C-alpha cells in the first residue's frame, strides 16, 4: 500500500506569534529567521477561506493539545464540512481524556465511514495498550487486522476466558511467519498452558522453510525432540543441496517429513538442474507418498522453471504437461512464447488450439494466430483476423493495422455535459474532497475518493470522473472511467497535465513528449505523490538511486533527486533518464521502455541471448510478465497521446525495429 505523508499547511498569525514569542529567549536573530521562514507560508494561505484557515489552526491547536483553542475552534467549525476531521484528530490524539460516549458516538454517526473505522481501530489499540481489557471485549467486533485479533486474544486471556483465547491463538501462531508485537504474547500463552503440539511446530517450520526463513525454522526446531531435530537438520541440508533428493532419502525421516523434504528439494533442484529434478521426481514420487495430482503439480513447476530460462528442455517438458491433462493458462502461455521466440509457427498454432475458447479469443492470441497463419502462407485467413482486430484501439489492434496498412482507429467520444452540482450535494465525500484539496491534504483526499467510489451508483461513475478531472484528480478520473466502462472517453482517460514541464524537458532531452506521457500514465496514472513498496516515487516512479545517478551524471548537478514528489522535478529527472536510455539503445524505444521498467542490465541480457527477432515477437517473449505488459501498454499509450497532442501519430511499425545482437552503447559503467 502506498505510504504518503500528510501535509497540513498553514498557520494562523496568532499561532505563529505565540510560537515566535517562545523563541525570544533564543535571541532576536533566531526570532527574525523564524518569522522570515514563516512568512511565505502565510502568503500561501491568502487564498484560503476563513473556515479553511480556522480548520488548519484547529489542527495545530490539536497537535499542541491547546484545550482552550480546540474548544474555541470546535464552536466555530461545528457546521463546517471538515468538522468530523477536527473531532477525529482530537479524539485520536487524546483518548485518555475523551469520554467513551463521545468516541462511540463518533463511530456510530458514520458507521461505514473511513474516519469512524480508523478511530475505532486506534481506540481498540489504545485500550489494549493501557490494559482496559474489559472495555476491549465489550467493544470488539471481528477484525481483519492481525494486531487487533491478537489484542482480542490477550483480552480474553486476561479476563478468564482462557479456553477461547487458546482456541484463537493456535492458528495464528501456527500460520504466521512473524508474530508482531501484539501477537508475540501468544507464544508465551501457548507455552504456559502446554498447548504447543509437535504438529503445530512442524507446520510452522514447513511454512518458514518454504518462505526461505531458515533462521526462524532453526529457532523453532529447538522445540522438537532429538530425533525430530535430526530430521530437521537433514531437511536443512537438502535446502542447501537440493541435488540430495536424486538419491534415496535416509530411513530416519518419518514419512510426512520425508514427503515435505522431497517436495521442496525437487522444487529447488528444478531451478538448478531441471532434467535431474524431473528424473528424480519420476523415480521416487510414489515411494515418498505423493499422489498423482502432487506429481503433476511438481512436474508443472519443473517445466515452468525451464521455460523461465528458455532452456533447451522447455519445449518438450511443457508439451508433456499441456497434453497430460494438467495444463494451465501459464503453461500454455509459456509454450506459446517458446514457439514465438523460435518462430515455430506450426507449434504456435497447435498451442493456441489447446487453449480454452475464451483465451483463444483474447486479442493477444488472435493476433498471434494471424501472424502464424500469415507465416504459413494462409494469408486470407490471417488478413481476416487482422481486419477484425484493427477495428479496435489497443496495442494488438495497432499492430494489425500495420500488417494491412490501415489507419488506426481511436474512436474518441466527446466529454458529455453533465450536472455535477446534484452529485456534490448528494455525497458528503465530494464536499470534503473539495475542502481537502484546498488545504492540500493529499492522503485524506485519496481516502475520501476510495470511500466514495465504493458507494456511488454505477451510473454515477461518469459524473464522478468528470468532477475528478475538473479538480485535476486525474488518477481518480481514470479509475472512475474504468468503473463506468467509458473506454472511449479518451480525454478523461488520457489527460495531459503538467504540459509545460513535459514539453520543456521533452525538447531539452530530444524525446517525444507523448512518450513521457505514456510512461507517466502507466507508472502512476498521474498521481504525483505515490510511492511504491520498493521505493519508486512520483509521476514517473523513479527509484531514488536512479534519481541520484541522473541528478549527478546527466542533470549537471542542478536536479534535486530528493524531491521526487514535486511534479516538475520528477518530470525533469524521468525525462533525463529516458534520454539516457534512448541514447544507450540507439533510439530503440522498445528497448528503452523495457529498461525503464526492468533495468538496463536485464534488457542487455535479454538482447544478448536473443537471435534477431521482429520487435513484436521479442516483446511477447520477454521473461518478466510485468515488463511484457508494461512495454505493450507504454507503446499503446504513447500512440494515443501522440494522437491527442498532435492529431497525428507514429505507426508502431515505425518505432519497432527488429531486435537482436547487442545494439547498445555504454554511457557510464557505474549506472545503477
Rosetta blueprint (number, residue, H / E / L):
1 X L
2 X L
3 X L
4 X L
5 X L
6 X L
7 X L
8 X L
9 X L
10 X L
11 X L
12 X L
13 X H
14 X H
15 X H
16 X H
17 X H
18 X H
19 X H
20 X H
21 X H
22 X H
23 X L
24 X H
25 X H
26 X H
27 X L
28 X H
29 X H
30 X H
31 X H
32 X H
33 X H
34 X H
35 X H
36 X H
37 X H
38 X H
39 X H
40 X H
41 X H
42 X H
43 X H
44 X H
45 X H
46 X H
47 X H
48 X L
49 X L
50 X H
51 X H
52 X H
53 X H
54 X H
55 X H
56 X H
57 X H
58 X H
59 X H
60 X H
61 X H
62 X H
63 X H
64 X L
65 X L
66 X L
67 X H
68 X H
69 X H
70 X H
71 X H
72 X H
73 X H
74 X H
75 X H
76 X H
77 X H
78 X L
79 X L
80 X L
81 X L
82 X L
83 X H
84 X H
85 X H
86 X H
87 X H
88 X H
89 X H
90 X H
91 X H
92 X H
93 X H
94 X L
95 X H
96 X H
97 X H
98 X L
99 X L
100 X H
101 X H
102 X H
103 X H
104 X H
105 X H
106 X H
107 X H
108 X H
109 X H
110 X L
111 X L
112 X L
113 X L
114 X H
115 X H
116 X H
117 X H
118 X H
119 X H
120 X H
121 X H
122 X H
123 X H
124 X H
125 X H
126 X H
127 X H
128 X H
129 X H
130 X L
131 X L
132 X L
133 X H
134 X H
135 X H
136 X H
137 X H
138 X H
139 X H
140 X L
141 X L
142 X L
143 X L
144 X L
145 X L
146 X H
147 X H
148 X H
149 X H
150 X H
151 X H
152 X H
153 X H
154 X H
155 X H
156 X H
157 X H
158 X H
159 X L
160 X L
161 X L
162 X H
163 X H
164 X H
165 X H
166 X H
167 X H
168 X H
169 X H
170 X H
171 X H
172 X H
173 X H
174 X H
175 X L
176 X L
177 X L
178 X L
179 X L
180 X L
181 X H
182 X H
183 X H
184 X H
185 X H
186 X H
187 X H
188 X H
189 X H
190 X H
191 X H
192 X H
193 X L
194 X L
195 X L
196 X L
197 X L
198 X H
199 X H
200 X H
201 X H
202 X H
203 X H
204 X H
205 X H
206 X H
207 X H
208 X H
209 X H
210 X H
211 X L
212 X L
213 X L
214 X H
215 X H
216 X H
217 X H
218 X H
219 X H
220 X H
221 X H
222 X L
223 X L
224 X L
225 X L
226 X H
227 X H
228 X H
229 X H
230 X H
231 X H
232 X H
233 X H
234 X H
235 X H
236 X H
237 X H
238 X H
239 X H
240 X H
241 X L
242 X H
243 X H
244 X H
245 X H
246 X H
247 X L
248 X L
249 X L
250 X L
251 X L
252 X L
253 X L
254 X L
255 X H
256 X H
257 X H
258 X H
259 X H
260 X H
261 X H
262 X H
263 X H
264 X H
265 X H
266 X H
267 X H
268 X H
269 X H
270 X H
271 X H
272 X H
273 X L
274 X H
275 X H
276 X H
277 X H
278 X H
279 X H
280 X H
281 X H
282 X H
283 X H
284 X H
285 X L
286 X L
287 X L
288 X L
289 X L
290 X L
291 X L
292 X H
293 X H
294 X H
295 X H
296 X H
297 X H
298 X H
299 X H
300 X H
301 X H
302 X H
303 X H
304 X H
305 X H
306 X H
307 X H
308 X H
309 X L
310 X L
311 X L
312 X L
313 X L
314 X H
315 X H
316 X H
317 X H
318 X H
319 X H
320 X H
321 X H
322 X H
323 X H
324 X L
325 X L
326 X L
327 X L
328 X L
329 X H
330 X H
331 X H
332 X H
333 X H
334 X H
335 X H
336 X H
337 X H
338 X H
339 X H
340 X H
341 X H
342 X L
343 X L
344 X L
345 X H
346 X H
347 X H
348 X H
349 X H
350 X H
351 X H
352 X H
353 X H
354 X H
355 X L
356 X L
357 X H
358 X H
359 X H
360 X H
361 X L
362 X L
363 X H
364 X H
365 X H
366 X H
367 X H
368 X H
369 X H
370 X H
371 X H
372 X H
373 X H
374 X H
375 X H
376 X L
377 X L
378 X L
379 X H
380 X H
381 X H
382 X H
383 X H
384 X H
385 X H
386 X H
387 X H
388 X H
389 X H
390 X H
391 X L
392 X L
393 X L
394 X L
395 X H
396 X H
397 X H
398 X H
399 X H
400 X H
401 X H
402 X H
403 X H
404 X H
405 X L
406 X L
407 X L
408 X L
409 X L
410 X L
411 X L
412 X L
413 X L
414 X L
415 X L
416 X L
417 X L
418 X L
419 X L
420 X L
421 X H
422 X H
423 X H
424 X H
425 X H
426 X H
427 X L
428 X H
429 X H
430 X H
431 X H
432 X H
433 X H
434 X H
435 X H
436 X H
437 X H
438 X H
439 X H
440 X L
441 X L
442 X H
443 X H
444 X H
445 X H
446 X H
447 X H
448 X H
449 X H
450 X H
451 X H
452 X H
453 X H
454 X L
455 X L
456 X L
457 X L
458 X H
459 X H
460 X H
461 X H
462 X H
463 X H
464 X H
465 X H
466 X H
467 X H
468 X H
469 X H
470 X H
471 X L
472 X L
473 X L
474 X H
475 X H
476 X H
477 X H
478 X H
479 X H
480 X H
481 X H
482 X H
483 X H
484 X H
485 X L
486 X L
487 X L
488 X L
489 X L
490 X H
491 X H
492 X H
493 X H
494 X L
495 X L
496 X L
497 X L
498 X L
499 X H
500 X H
501 X H
502 X H
503 X H
504 X H
505 X H
506 X H
507 X H
508 X H
509 X H
510 X L
511 X L
512 X L
513 X H
514 X H
515 X H
516 X H
517 X H
518 X H
519 X H
520 X H
521 X H
522 X H
523 X H
524 X L
525 X L
526 X L
527 X L
528 X L
529 X L
530 X L
531 X E
532 X L
533 X L
534 X L
535 X L
536 X L
537 X E
538 X L
539 X L
540 X L
541 X L
542 X E
543 X L
544 X H
545 X H
546 X H
547 X H
548 X H
549 X H
550 X H
551 X H
552 X H
553 X H
554 X H
555 X L
556 X L
557 X L
558 X L
559 X L
560 X L
561 X L
562 X L
563 X L
564 X L
565 X L
566 X L
567 X H
568 X H
569 X H
570 X H
571 X H
572 X H
573 X H
574 X H
575 X H
576 X H
577 X H
578 X H
579 X H
580 X H
581 X H
582 X H
583 X H
584 X H
585 X L
586 X L
587 X L
588 X L
589 X H
590 X H
591 X H
592 X H
593 X H
594 X H
595 X H
596 X H
597 X H
598 X H
599 X L
600 X H
601 X H
602 X H
603 X H
604 X H
605 X H
606 X H
607 X H
608 X H
609 X L
610 X L
611 X L
612 X L
613 X E
614 X L
615 X H
616 X H
617 X H
618 X H
619 X H
620 X L
621 X L
622 X L
623 X L
624 X L
625 X H
626 X H
627 X H
628 X H
629 X H
630 X H
631 X H
632 X H
633 X H
634 X H
635 X H
636 X H
637 X H
638 X H
639 X H
640 X H
641 X H
642 X H
643 X H
644 X H
645 X H
646 X H
647 X L
648 X L
649 X L
650 X L
651 X L
652 X H
653 X H
654 X H
655 X H
656 X L
657 X L
658 X L
659 X E
660 X L
661 X L
662 X L
663 X L
664 X L
665 X L
666 X L
667 X L
668 X L
669 X L
670 X L
671 X L
672 X L
